[in-house]
């Protein structure tokens, strides 16, 4: 296993993180997986043996059951690993059962600690932007949790660029803990994060964790052009994330992934993960699976090295358009780009 520093913190995380989205499987989460304690223990053991040191969950996954299962499975070896969890999403019917208010964040963190059977969460994310709660209140609540020792590091997930920068500005002004990481959706199929989120990560020192790095399995090689949706997949159960706006582009990407995988005698999934691990700012990929074979295959991606030609093929087939103001910047400012600018512009040929 390889380890990277999480942003500008001193924390080392494995480049693969175990996602526990499938633990519990109640309500809509049943479409993804329904792993109980026994199955979860077997998969967690497998990940720990492979060197994975970060386990990701959320208070909303199966309405807290994911945290309960993870807490039970890690009982007695909590100090060997890192845990990240999240709050913000709706978890009840009351008016304060969602959001980033001080009330909600502190209450939900304390509930998560009980479910996880621990006295602290290593990385605590605001799961989604809340435009109705003042940023000052949100960052002060996170500061309280850090000062109380209930949280070690804080991050955000699914924020836009200005959401992140506003939060960081308030942290700096008020001398609160800064976000050290953001958890985002980023794949060969979905490269929109390169417009703002990756440049911000490089510039501001945020480590990037990627959720659903295989686009809910669509980049695994099991889904192919003109072939029926595989039985047992998320899509066959009605799962709709991520949205695919250009299916022809998706299948073109999958074709190249499969061709490169065949050349290396590995899966298309390994190629997709290996490409992501070379992208700017990326610290770790959050992987999940229903069985040991899927995890073992993902582990092998850490040692896969793509050639310059293979990276160029993948980049070309998945390139996103330079929307405004980026095409204008490329025309008139490219001689003064910094590393953060190049997180987007590096892949574009010189004009």
C-alpha positions as CSV (number, residue, x, y, z in Angstrom):
1,X,0.0,0.0,0.0
2,X,1.1,3.6,-0.7
3,X,0.5,6.4,1.8
4,X,0.1,10.2,1.1
5,X,-0.1,13.2,3.3
6,X,-3.7,14.5,3.5
7,X,-3.4,18.1,2.2
8,X,-1.2,20.3,4.3
9,X,-1.9,18.3,7.5
10,X,0.6,15.8,8.9
11,X,-1.8,12.9,8.5
12,X,-0.8,10.0,6.3
13,X,-3.6,8.2,4.6
14,X,-3.6,5.1,2.4
15,X,-4.2,5.9,-1.3
16,X,-7.2,3.6,-1.1
17,X,-9.9,4.2,1.5
18,X,-12.6,1.7,2.4
19,X,-16.0,3.1,1.9
20,X,-18.8,1.6,4.0
21,X,-21.7,2.8,1.9
22,X,-22.9,-0.8,1.6
23,X,-22.9,-1.6,5.3
24,X,-26.5,-2.1,6.6
25,X,-28.4,-1.7,3.4
26,X,-31.6,-0.2,4.7
27,X,-34.0,1.9,2.6
28,X,-32.6,3.1,-0.7
29,X,-29.1,1.9,0.3
30,X,-30.3,-1.6,-0.2
31,X,-29.8,-1.0,-4.0
32,X,-26.0,-0.8,-3.4
33,X,-25.4,-3.5,-0.8
34,X,-26.8,-5.1,2.4
35,X,-23.7,-6.2,4.3
36,X,-24.2,-7.2,7.9
37,X,-21.6,-7.5,10.7
38,X,-20.2,-10.8,9.5
39,X,-19.6,-9.7,5.9
40,X,-18.4,-6.3,6.9
41,X,-15.9,-7.8,9.3
42,X,-14.5,-10.1,6.6
43,X,-14.0,-7.1,4.2
44,X,-12.6,-4.8,6.8
45,X,-10.1,-7.5,7.8
46,X,-9.1,-7.8,4.1
47,X,-8.6,-4.1,3.8
48,X,-6.5,-3.8,6.9
49,X,-4.3,-6.7,5.8
50,X,-3.8,-4.9,2.5
51,X,-2.6,-1.8,4.4
52,X,-5.8,0.4,4.1
53,X,-5.8,2.7,7.1
54,X,-8.8,4.9,6.5
55,X,-12.4,3.8,6.7
56,X,-15.1,6.2,5.5
57,X,-18.7,6.4,6.6
58,X,-21.5,8.9,7.3
59,X,-24.4,9.4,9.8
60,X,-26.9,9.1,6.9
61,X,-25.7,5.7,5.4
62,X,-28.5,3.4,6.2
63,X,-29.6,5.9,8.8
64,X,-26.6,5.3,11.1
65,X,-26.4,1.6,10.7
66,X,-23.2,1.8,8.6
67,X,-21.6,3.6,11.6
68,X,-22.9,1.0,14.0
69,X,-21.5,-1.9,12.0
70,X,-18.2,-0.2,11.4
71,X,-17.9,0.6,15.1
72,X,-18.6,-3.0,16.1
73,X,-16.2,-4.5,13.5
74,X,-13.4,-2.1,14.6
75,X,-14.0,-2.6,18.3
76,X,-10.7,-3.5,20.0
77,X,-8.5,-2.2,17.2
78,X,-9.7,1.4,16.8
79,X,-6.3,2.8,17.4
80,X,-4.9,0.9,14.4
81,X,-6.9,2.8,11.8
82,X,-8.5,6.2,10.9
83,X,-12.2,6.9,10.6
84,X,-13.9,9.6,8.6
85,X,-17.6,10.4,8.9
86,X,-20.0,13.1,7.8
87,X,-23.0,15.2,8.8
88,X,-25.4,17.6,7.1
89,X,-27.9,15.5,5.2
90,X,-31.4,14.9,6.5
91,X,-31.6,12.1,9.1
92,X,-35.1,12.7,10.5
93,X,-38.3,14.6,10.0
94,X,-37.7,17.5,12.4
95,X,-36.8,21.0,11.3
96,X,-33.3,20.7,12.8
97,X,-32.6,17.2,11.4
98,X,-30.5,18.5,8.6
99,X,-28.1,21.3,7.8
100,X,-24.8,22.7,9.1
101,X,-26.1,24.5,12.1
102,X,-24.2,24.4,15.4
103,X,-27.1,22.5,16.9
104,X,-27.2,19.8,14.2
105,X,-23.4,19.3,13.7
106,X,-22.6,18.9,17.4
107,X,-25.6,16.7,18.1
108,X,-24.8,14.5,15.1
109,X,-21.1,14.2,15.9
110,X,-22.0,13.0,19.4
111,X,-24.5,10.5,18.0
112,X,-21.8,9.2,15.5
113,X,-19.3,8.8,18.3
114,X,-21.6,6.5,20.2
115,X,-22.4,4.5,17.1
116,X,-18.8,4.2,16.2
117,X,-17.8,3.2,19.8
118,X,-15.0,5.8,19.8
119,X,-14.2,9.0,21.5
120,X,-13.0,10.8,18.3
121,X,-13.5,11.0,14.6
122,X,-10.3,11.5,12.7
123,X,-11.7,13.4,9.7
124,X,-15.2,15.0,9.9
125,X,-16.8,16.2,6.8
126,X,-19.6,18.7,6.1
127,X,-21.5,16.4,3.7
128,X,-23.0,19.1,1.6
129,X,-23.3,22.9,1.4
130,X,-26.0,24.6,3.5
131,X,-26.7,28.0,2.2
132,X,-29.1,28.9,5.0
133,X,-26.6,28.5,7.9
134,X,-24.0,31.3,8.3
135,X,-20.5,30.0,7.4
136,X,-19.2,31.6,10.6
137,X,-21.6,29.4,12.6
138,X,-20.6,26.2,10.8
139,X,-16.8,26.8,11.2
140,X,-17.2,27.8,14.8
141,X,-19.1,24.5,15.5
142,X,-16.3,22.5,13.8
143,X,-13.8,24.4,15.9
144,X,-15.7,23.5,19.1
145,X,-15.6,19.8,18.1
146,X,-11.9,20.0,17.5
147,X,-11.2,21.8,20.8
148,X,-13.2,19.2,22.6
149,X,-11.1,16.4,21.1
150,X,-14.1,14.9,19.4
151,X,-12.7,15.6,15.9
152,X,-9.1,15.7,14.7
153,X,-9.4,17.2,11.2
154,X,-12.3,18.8,9.2
155,X,-13.2,18.7,5.6
156,X,-16.1,19.3,3.2
157,X,-17.8,17.2,0.5
158,X,-19.7,18.2,-2.6
159,X,-18.9,21.9,-2.3
160,X,-18.5,24.2,-5.2
161,X,-15.4,26.4,-5.6
162,X,-16.8,29.5,-4.0
163,X,-18.3,27.5,-1.1
164,X,-14.8,26.2,-0.3
165,X,-13.1,29.5,-0.6
166,X,-15.7,31.3,1.5
167,X,-15.3,28.7,4.2
168,X,-11.5,28.9,4.1
169,X,-11.7,32.7,4.3
170,X,-13.8,32.6,7.4
171,X,-11.5,30.0,9.0
172,X,-8.4,32.2,8.3
173,X,-10.1,35.4,9.5
174,X,-11.5,33.9,12.7
175,X,-8.5,31.6,13.3
176,X,-10.6,28.5,13.1
177,X,-9.4,25.1,11.9
178,X,-9.2,25.0,8.1
179,X,-10.5,22.3,5.9
180,X,-7.6,19.9,5.1
181,X,-9.5,17.8,2.6
182,X,-12.5,17.7,0.3
183,X,-14.3,14.5,-0.8
184,X,-15.6,14.8,-4.3
185,X,-16.9,12.8,-7.3
186,X,-14.2,12.7,-9.9
187,X,-13.7,10.1,-12.6
188,X,-12.6,9.8,-16.3
189,X,-16.3,10.2,-17.1
190,X,-16.9,13.1,-14.7
191,X,-14.0,15.5,-14.9
192,X,-15.8,18.7,-14.0
193,X,-13.9,18.9,-10.8
194,X,-10.9,20.1,-12.9
195,X,-12.5,23.5,-13.5
196,X,-12.3,24.7,-9.9
197,X,-12.1,21.9,-7.3
198,X,-8.7,20.4,-8.2
199,X,-7.0,23.9,-8.7
200,X,-8.4,25.0,-5.3
201,X,-7.0,21.8,-3.7
202,X,-3.5,22.4,-5.2
203,X,-3.5,26.1,-4.3
204,X,-5.0,25.8,-0.8
205,X,-3.5,22.6,0.3
206,X,-6.6,20.4,0.5
207,X,-6.2,16.7,0.0
208,X,-8.7,15.2,-2.4
209,X,-10.6,12.0,-1.6
210,X,-12.7,10.7,-4.5
211,X,-16.0,9.0,-3.9
212,X,-17.3,6.5,-6.4
213,X,-14.1,6.5,-8.5
214,X,-15.5,3.9,-10.9
215,X,-18.7,5.9,-11.5
216,X,-20.9,3.4,-9.6
217,X,-19.3,0.5,-11.5
218,X,-19.8,2.0,-15.0
219,X,-16.0,2.2,-15.5
220,X,-15.3,-1.3,-14.2
221,X,-15.5,-2.9,-17.7
222,X,-18.6,-4.9,-16.7
223,X,-20.9,-2.4,-18.4
224,X,-20.3,-2.3,-22.2
225,X,-21.8,-0.7,-25.3
226,X,-24.8,-2.5,-26.5
227,X,-24.8,-5.0,-23.7
228,X,-27.7,-5.4,-21.2
229,X,-27.2,-3.9,-17.8
230,X,-25.5,-6.6,-15.6
231,X,-27.8,-8.3,-13.1
232,X,-27.0,-7.4,-9.5
233,X,-25.5,-4.0,-10.4
234,X,-26.6,-0.7,-8.9
235,X,-28.1,0.4,-12.2
236,X,-30.2,-2.7,-12.5
237,X,-31.7,-1.9,-9.1
238,X,-32.6,1.6,-10.2
239,X,-29.6,3.6,-8.9
240,X,-29.2,6.8,-10.8
241,X,-25.9,8.3,-9.7
242,X,-23.8,9.6,-11.3
243,X,-25.9,11.1,-14.1
244,X,-24.5,10.2,-17.6
245,X,-25.2,13.0,-20.1
246,X,-23.3,11.6,-23.0
247,X,-23.6,7.8,-23.3
248,X,-21.5,7.6,-26.5
249,X,-18.6,9.4,-24.7
250,X,-19.0,7.0,-21.7
251,X,-18.7,3.9,-24.0
252,X,-15.7,5.5,-25.8
253,X,-14.0,5.8,-22.5
254,X,-14.8,2.3,-21.5
255,X,-13.5,1.0,-24.8
256,X,-10.1,2.6,-24.1
257,X,-10.1,1.4,-20.5
258,X,-10.7,-2.2,-21.7
259,X,-8.1,-2.0,-24.4
260,X,-5.4,-0.7,-22.0
261,X,-6.5,-3.2,-19.4
262,X,-6.1,-6.1,-21.8
263,X,-2.6,-4.9,-22.8
264,X,-1.6,-5.0,-19.1
265,X,-3.7,-8.1,-18.4
266,X,-5.7,-6.3,-15.7
267,X,-9.2,-5.1,-15.4
268,X,-10.6,-1.9,-16.8
269,X,-11.3,-0.9,-13.2
270,X,-7.6,-1.0,-12.3
271,X,-6.8,1.3,-15.2
272,X,-9.5,3.8,-14.2
273,X,-8.2,3.9,-10.6
274,X,-4.5,4.1,-11.7
275,X,-5.3,7.2,-13.8
276,X,-7.0,8.9,-10.9
277,X,-4.1,8.2,-8.6
278,X,-1.9,10.3,-10.9
279,X,-4.1,13.3,-10.9
280,X,-3.2,16.6,-9.1
281,X,-4.1,16.8,-5.5
282,X,-5.6,13.3,-5.2
283,X,-4.8,11.7,-1.8
284,X,-7.0,8.7,-1.7
285,X,-9.8,6.9,-3.6
286,X,-12.8,5.7,-1.6
287,X,-13.5,2.2,-2.8
288,X,-16.4,-0.1,-2.0
289,X,-17.4,-3.6,-3.0
290,X,-19.8,-6.4,-2.4
291,X,-17.2,-9.2,-2.3
292,X,-13.5,-9.9,-1.7
293,X,-12.7,-10.2,-5.4
294,X,-13.7,-6.6,-6.1
295,X,-11.5,-5.3,-3.3
296,X,-8.5,-7.4,-4.3
297,X,-8.8,-6.2,-7.9
298,X,-8.9,-2.6,-6.7
299,X,-5.9,-3.1,-4.5
300,X,-3.8,-4.1,-7.5
301,X,-4.4,-0.7,-9.1
302,X,-1.9,0.9,-6.6
303,X,1.0,-0.8,-8.4
304,X,-0.3,-0.3,-12.0
305,X,1.8,2.2,-13.9
306,X,0.4,3.7,-17.1
307,X,2.7,4.8,-19.9
308,X,2.7,8.3,-21.3
309,X,0.9,7.1,-24.4
310,X,-1.8,5.3,-22.3
311,X,-2.4,8.4,-20.2
312,X,-2.6,10.5,-23.3
313,X,-5.2,8.2,-24.8
314,X,-7.3,8.2,-21.6
315,X,-7.1,12.0,-21.3
316,X,-8.0,12.5,-25.0
317,X,-11.1,10.3,-25.0
318,X,-12.4,12.0,-21.8
319,X,-11.4,15.6,-22.3
320,X,-13.8,18.2,-21.2
321,X,-14.3,21.5,-23.0
322,X,-12.6,24.7,-21.9
323,X,-15.6,26.7,-20.8
324,X,-15.3,30.5,-20.1
325,X,-13.2,32.0,-18.6
326,X,-10.7,29.1,-19.0
327,X,-10.5,29.3,-22.9
328,X,-9.9,33.0,-22.5
329,X,-7.2,32.4,-19.9
330,X,-5.5,29.8,-22.1
331,X,-5.4,32.4,-25.0
332,X,-4.0,35.2,-23.0
333,X,-2.5,34.0,-19.6
334,X,-0.9,30.6,-20.2
335,X,2.6,32.0,-20.0
336,X,1.9,33.0,-16.4
337,X,0.0,29.9,-15.2
338,X,0.9,28.5,-11.7
339,X,0.6,24.8,-10.6
340,X,-3.0,25.3,-9.6
341,X,-3.9,26.6,-13.1
342,X,-2.2,23.6,-14.6
343,X,-4.4,21.2,-12.6
344,X,-6.9,22.1,-15.4
345,X,-4.8,23.3,-18.3
346,X,-1.9,20.8,-18.3
347,X,-3.9,18.3,-20.4
348,X,-4.7,20.7,-23.2
349,X,-2.4,20.8,-26.2
350,X,-0.5,24.1,-26.9
351,X,-2.4,26.4,-29.2
